[in-house]
């Protein structure tokens, strides 16, 4: 395997692991939401809190990633519109042929 293929495999593995942990945490919360609580120090309640924290952290990570991506897209679209309105010459507008 080449280095590029290894990186793709690792990224795919992490994505599958991320999705599996998310779905299992949600399934655990749904299954044990109405359990018979034994009071102080209930193991199921502690596990529910842990699974809930995992879901909150995943949601926060996704929200921050989405906001960064949208900001980048917004800035790049504004930059391209400003550059086209300024009329600055580019290689395409100058019809420069680059032979190498």
N, C-alpha and C positions, 0 to 999 in steps of 0.2 A: 504494500500500500504506500502511496505517496503521502507526503506531508499534507497536501490539500485534502486528500480523501480522509485522512485521519481527523483533521479538523472538522470536516463535515460530519463524520461519524460521531465525534464527541458532541457537537452541537445538537445533532438529532437525539442522541442519548439523553442529554440534559433536558431537552424540550419534552421528551417522553416522560422522564422522571418528574419533571415539574408538573406536568398535566396529571400524572398518576397520584402524586401527593395531594394535589388540589382536590381531585375527585374523591379520593379516599377520606380526606378530612371532611368534606361536605357530606359524604355518605354516613360517616360516623356521627356527625352532628344530627343529621336527620333521624338516624336509627335510635339514638339514645336521648333525644330531646325530652321525652316524657318518661324518664326512668323514676323508680322509687328511690328518692334520695335518703341516705342514711344519716344525714346531718353534717356536722363538722368533720372535715377530713374525708369527704366522700371521694373515692377514687374516680368514679365516673364523672363527677362534676369537675374535678381537676383535669381530666382528659378532655372534657368538653371545652374548658377554658383554653387548653393548649391548642386544640384544633381550631377554635375560634380565632386565636391569635395568629395561627398560620394563615388562615383565610384573610385576615385583615392585612397582614404583611404582604401577601401575594397581591391583594387588591391595590395596596399602596405602591408596590413596585410597578405594576401594570399601568397605574394612573400616571406615575412620574415618567415612565418610558413613553407613554402616549403623548404626554404634554411636551416632552423634549422633541419627539418626532414631528408633532404638529408645529411647534415653534420653528424647527429647522425648515419644514416645508413652506411655512408662511414667509420666513425671511428670504428663502431662496426665490420664491415667486415674486416678492417685492423687488429683490435685487435684479432679477431678469427683466422685469417690466421697467425699472428705472434705467437700466443699461440700454434697453431698446429705445426708450424715449430720448435719451441723451444723444443718440446718433453717433456714438463712438464707433469708429471703424473696427471691424473684426476681419479675420482672415477670409471668412465667407463673403462679407460685403466687399472686400477688396479683390475677391476672386483670385487669391493667391494659391498657386499650385505647389504643393510640397512633395517633391520627389526625393525619396531616400532609398 
